[in-house]
Amino acid sequence: MRGECVCEREHESALLPHEVALRRDPTDAGPLNRKTRDKGSRLTSVVVSPSPYPIFMSNLIAGQPKYRRIVLKLSGEALREPGSLEAISPAIVTDIARQIQAVRDLGVEIAVVVGGGNIWRGLSANHGGMDRTTADYMGMLATVINGMALQSALEQMGVVTRLQTAIEMANVAEPFILRRAIRHLELGRVVIFGAGTGNPFFSTDTTAALRANEIRAEVILKATKVDGVYDSDPKTNPKAKRYETVSYTEALTKRLRVMDSTAFSLCMDNRVPIIVFDMTRPDNIKRVVLGEKVGTLVAAEG
């Protein structure tokens, strides 16, 4: 029929109303574009967008994101106000959510892994005499609590978010399903991974490395309270040297503290770069994604 364009119907929960947009340029419609030609007129198309934000192309003119899919690793301590007895600071969580929203609005697909150290540290409890397996499972539950707090803050800003957990808890989160997680990312939803890997003896750093490899993320952004990787502790050594870039091999040789050994090996073996940066500085997540020289880049040589 003349002028008619038929779009493939997605899974009933796949599309939100704002995720179907009209675009005049048929050359930049993405893999899900369906084209039609009205005789005597220009090519037009209906786009089932892999992200709800590609139509805001003005965002990309001023600053083109260097990375399109990232894993942001947050420590649980990042959610706590220094010196406060409260495990989670609503003001800090809101600020982190605002930064994530700003990056999401650039069209970047964001997955978040958050630790639970502000609530519970399994290793510390183990040193105090608790069974390590039990202590680690308690730590996994702490990461879910933090994930729920971050999800709530994001959704209050209108950012569609999904919390997926490695341990099934249907009343509060989706189970981790790889293809579903990737589909959420393609639709512009922020995905938070909770409950670690679902196994004791593995840190949330390892979770970040594992999930980054699974979803084929281009980089892991490790948010810390220091502005990169140093050859010694900058808090105790004022002459500590900060690296702008460092190879995996050099980081191992010099025993630089980037991630735990399991997580670091996963990144090195699969050539997933890591950027260690200071989360406390305003808009640093966005600056990293835009390719500015922030923090330390750990990557393969060459």
C-alpha positions as CSV (number, residue, x, y, z in Angstrom):
1,M,0.0,0.0,0.0
2,R,1.3,3.4,-0.9
3,G,3.1,5.3,1.9
4,E,2.6,2.5,4.3
5,C,5.4,1.4,6.7
6,V,5.2,-1.6,8.8
7,C,7.4,-1.9,11.9
8,E,8.2,-5.3,13.4
9,R,6.4,-5.8,16.8
10,E,8.7,-6.3,19.7
11,H,8.1,-8.3,22.9
12,E,5.2,-6.7,24.9
13,S,7.6,-5.1,27.4
14,A,10.3,-4.2,25.0
15,L,9.2,-0.8,23.9
16,L,8.1,2.3,25.7
17,P,6.0,5.0,24.0
18,H,9.0,7.3,23.6
19,E,11.1,4.5,22.2
20,V,9.6,4.6,18.7
21,A,10.6,7.8,16.9
22,L,10.3,9.1,13.3
23,R,13.5,10.0,11.6
24,R,14.0,11.5,8.2
25,D,17.6,10.4,7.6
26,P,17.5,6.8,6.4
27,T,21.3,6.4,6.5
28,D,21.5,6.7,10.3
29,A,18.6,4.6,11.5
30,G,20.4,1.8,13.2
31,P,20.0,-2.0,12.8
32,L,16.3,-2.0,13.7
33,N,15.2,0.6,11.1
34,R,12.5,-0.4,8.7
35,K,12.5,1.7,5.4
36,T,9.7,2.5,3.0
37,R,9.6,4.6,-0.1
38,D,6.6,6.7,-1.1
39,K,6.6,7.1,-4.9
40,G,7.9,10.5,-5.9
41,S,9.1,11.3,-2.4
42,R,12.3,10.9,-0.3
43,L,13.0,7.8,1.6
44,T,11.4,7.9,5.0
45,S,11.6,5.4,7.9
46,V,10.1,4.5,11.2
47,V,12.9,3.7,13.7
48,V,12.6,1.2,16.5
49,S,15.5,2.8,18.3
50,P,18.1,0.7,20.2
51,S,18.1,3.6,22.6
52,P,15.4,6.2,23.3
53,Y,17.9,9.0,23.0
54,P,19.6,8.9,19.5
55,I,17.1,11.5,18.3
56,F,18.8,14.1,20.5
57,M,21.7,14.4,18.1
58,S,22.5,17.9,19.4
59,N,23.9,16.1,22.5
60,L,26.5,14.4,20.4
61,I,27.7,17.4,18.3
62,A,29.3,19.2,21.2
63,G,30.8,16.1,22.7
64,Q,30.8,12.7,21.0
65,P,31.0,9.8,23.5
66,K,34.1,7.7,23.2
67,Y,32.4,4.7,24.6
68,R,28.9,3.4,23.7
69,R,28.5,0.7,26.4
70,I,30.1,0.9,29.8
71,V,30.1,-0.8,33.1
72,L,30.3,1.6,36.1
73,K,31.8,0.0,39.2
74,L,30.8,1.8,42.4
75,S,32.0,0.8,45.9
76,G,29.4,0.6,48.6
77,E,31.4,3.2,50.6
78,A,30.7,5.7,47.8
79,L,27.1,5.8,48.9
80,R,28.0,6.8,52.5
81,E,28.5,10.3,53.8
82,P,32.0,10.4,55.3
83,G,31.8,10.2,59.1
84,S,28.1,9.5,59.1
85,L,26.5,6.5,60.9
86,E,23.9,6.1,58.0
87,A,24.9,3.4,55.5
88,I,23.3,5.3,52.6
89,S,23.2,9.0,52.0
90,P,20.2,10.0,50.0
91,A,22.0,13.2,48.8
92,I,25.0,11.2,47.5
93,V,22.9,8.6,45.8
94,T,20.9,11.3,44.1
95,D,24.1,13.0,42.9
96,I,25.4,9.7,41.5
97,A,22.1,9.1,39.8
98,R,22.2,12.6,38.3
99,Q,25.7,11.9,36.8
100,I,24.4,8.6,35.4
101,Q,21.4,10.3,33.9
102,A,23.7,12.8,32.2
103,V,25.8,10.1,30.6
104,R,22.7,8.1,29.6
105,D,21.3,11.2,27.9
106,L,24.3,11.1,25.6
107,G,23.1,7.8,24.2
108,V,25.6,5.7,26.2
109,E,24.4,2.3,27.4
110,I,25.2,2.0,31.2
111,A,25.4,-1.0,33.4
112,V,26.2,-0.5,37.1
113,V,27.8,-2.8,39.6
114,V,27.7,-1.6,43.2
115,G,29.5,-3.0,46.2
116,G,28.0,-3.5,49.7
117,G,30.9,-2.4,52.0
118,N,28.9,0.5,53.4
119,I,26.5,-2.1,55.0
120,W,28.5,-5.4,55.3
121,R,31.9,-6.7,54.5
122,G,32.0,-10.5,54.2
123,L,35.8,-10.7,54.5
124,S,35.9,-8.7,57.7
125,A,33.2,-10.8,59.2
126,N,35.1,-13.9,58.2
127,H,38.2,-12.6,60.0
128,G,36.0,-12.1,63.1
129,G,35.1,-15.8,63.1
130,M,32.0,-16.0,60.9
131,D,31.8,-18.7,58.2
132,R,33.2,-17.2,55.0
133,T,30.4,-18.5,52.8
134,T,27.7,-17.1,55.0
135,A,29.5,-13.8,55.4
136,D,29.8,-13.5,51.6
137,Y,26.1,-14.2,51.0
138,M,25.2,-11.5,53.5
139,G,27.5,-9.1,51.5
140,M,25.6,-10.0,48.3
141,L,22.3,-9.0,50.0
142,A,23.9,-5.7,50.9
143,T,24.7,-5.0,47.3
144,V,21.0,-5.5,46.5
145,I,20.0,-3.0,49.1
146,N,22.4,-0.5,47.5
147,G,21.1,-1.3,44.0
148,M,17.5,-0.7,45.1
149,A,18.5,2.7,46.5
150,L,20.2,3.7,43.3
151,Q,17.3,2.4,41.2
152,S,14.9,4.4,43.2
153,A,16.9,7.6,42.8
154,L,17.2,7.1,39.0
155,E,13.5,6.4,38.6
156,Q,12.6,9.5,40.5
157,M,14.5,11.4,37.8
158,G,12.6,9.6,35.0
159,V,15.4,7.2,34.1
160,V,14.0,3.7,33.3
161,T,16.1,1.3,35.3
162,R,16.3,-2.5,35.8
163,L,17.8,-4.2,38.8
164,Q,19.0,-7.7,38.0
165,T,20.4,-10.0,40.7
166,A,22.5,-13.1,40.5
167,I,20.5,-14.6,43.4
168,E,16.8,-14.8,42.5
169,M,14.5,-12.6,44.6
170,A,11.5,-12.0,42.4
171,N,9.7,-9.5,44.6
172,V,12.4,-6.9,44.3
173,A,14.4,-7.5,41.1
174,E,14.7,-9.5,37.9
175,P,17.0,-12.5,37.8
176,F,20.2,-11.9,35.8
177,I,19.5,-13.1,32.2
178,L,22.2,-12.0,29.8
179,R,20.1,-11.4,26.7
180,R,17.4,-9.6,28.7
181,A,20.1,-7.3,30.2
182,I,21.5,-6.5,26.8
183,R,18.0,-5.8,25.5
184,H,17.4,-3.4,28.3
185,L,20.7,-1.6,27.5
186,E,19.8,-1.4,23.8
187,L,16.5,0.3,24.8
188,G,18.3,2.9,26.8
189,R,17.5,1.5,30.3
190,V,20.1,1.6,33.0
191,V,20.9,-1.9,34.3
192,I,22.1,-2.4,37.8
193,F,23.7,-5.8,38.6
194,G,23.2,-6.9,42.3
195,A,24.2,-9.8,44.4
196,G,27.6,-10.1,43.0
197,T,28.3,-13.2,40.9
198,G,25.9,-15.2,43.1
199,N,28.8,-17.2,44.5
200,P,30.9,-16.7,47.6
201,F,34.6,-15.9,47.5
202,F,34.2,-13.5,44.6
203,S,34.3,-9.7,45.0
204,T,32.2,-7.1,43.3
205,D,35.3,-6.1,41.3
206,T,35.1,-9.6,39.8
207,T,31.4,-9.1,39.2
208,A,32.1,-5.9,37.2
209,A,34.8,-7.7,35.1
210,L,32.5,-10.7,34.5
211,R,29.5,-8.7,33.5
212,A,31.6,-6.4,31.3
213,N,32.8,-9.4,29.4
214,E,29.3,-10.9,29.2
215,I,27.5,-7.8,27.9
216,R,30.5,-6.9,25.7
217,A,31.1,-3.5,27.3
218,E,33.9,-1.4,25.9
219,V,35.3,-0.3,29.2
220,I,35.0,-0.6,33.0
221,L,34.9,2.7,34.9
222,K,36.0,2.1,38.4
223,A,34.9,4.9,40.6
224,T,37.1,5.6,43.6
225,K,38.0,8.4,46.0
226,V,41.4,8.9,44.4
227,D,42.1,10.4,41.0
228,G,43.8,7.3,39.5
229,V,46.4,4.6,40.1
230,Y,49.5,5.5,42.0
231,D,52.8,3.7,42.7
232,S,52.1,4.1,46.4
233,D,49.4,5.4,48.7
234,P,49.1,9.2,48.0
235,K,47.5,9.7,51.4
236,T,50.7,8.6,53.1
237,N,53.3,9.5,50.5
238,P,53.0,13.0,49.1
239,K,55.6,12.1,46.4
240,A,53.5,9.2,45.1
241,K,53.5,9.0,41.3
242,R,50.2,8.9,39.4
243,Y,50.0,7.0,36.1
244,E,47.9,8.4,33.2
245,T,48.1,5.1,31.4
246,V,49.5,1.8,32.4
247,S,49.6,-1.6,30.8
248,Y,48.2,-4.8,32.3
249,T,51.7,-6.3,32.5
250,E,53.2,-3.2,34.2
251,A,50.4,-3.1,36.7
252,L,51.1,-6.7,37.6
253,T,54.8,-6.3,37.7
254,K,54.7,-3.3,39.9
255,R,51.9,-4.7,42.0
256,L,49.7,-1.7,41.4
257,R,46.3,-1.9,43.2
258,V,43.8,-1.6,40.4
259,M,41.4,-4.5,41.1
260,D,41.7,-7.8,42.9
261,S,43.7,-10.5,41.0
262,T,40.7,-12.5,39.8
263,A,38.9,-9.4,38.3
264,F,42.2,-8.1,36.9
265,S,42.9,-11.4,35.2
266,L,39.5,-11.4,33.6
267,C,40.1,-8.0,32.1
268,M,43.6,-8.7,31.0
269,D,42.7,-12.0,29.3
270,N,39.8,-10.5,27.4
271,R,41.4,-7.1,26.8
272,V,38.8,-5.0,28.6
273,P,40.2,-1.6,29.5
274,I,39.8,-0.2,33.0
275,I,39.7,3.5,33.9
276,V,40.2,4.3,37.6
277,F,39.0,7.8,38.4
278,D,37.8,10.0,41.3
279,M,34.1,9.8,41.7
280,T,33.9,12.8,44.1
281,R,34.7,15.4,41.5
282,P,31.6,16.8,39.7
283,D,30.7,15.2,36.3
284,N,33.8,13.0,36.2
285,I,31.8,10.1,34.8
286,K,30.7,12.2,31.8
287,R,34.2,13.5,31.3
288,V,35.6,10.0,31.2
289,V,32.9,8.9,28.7
290,L,33.6,11.8,26.5
291,G,37.3,10.8,26.3
292,E,38.9,13.4,28.5
293,K,42.1,12.5,30.3
294,V,40.6,11.7,33.7
295,G,42.1,9.2,36.1
296,T,44.3,6.3,34.9
297,L,43.7,4.1,31.9
298,V,44.7,0.4,32.3
299,A,44.8,-1.4,29.0
300,A,46.8,-3.7,26.8
301,E,50.1,-2.5,25.3
302,G,49.8,-1.0,21.9
